[in-house]
């Protein structure tokens, strides 16, 4: 199976807020999204975590 479940981690507070799936064959690099962090209280950059 090529799709894996990944966690998105806030770059400011380092907390895991979101989970999503990713196709490892098509996107081998780490994903980055600008999403709302409920702990920080604003939109921050979220990167793919471990």
Secondary structure, 3 states (H helix, E strand, C coil): CCEEEEEEEECCCCCEEEEEEEECCCCCCCCEEEEEECCCCEEEEEEECC
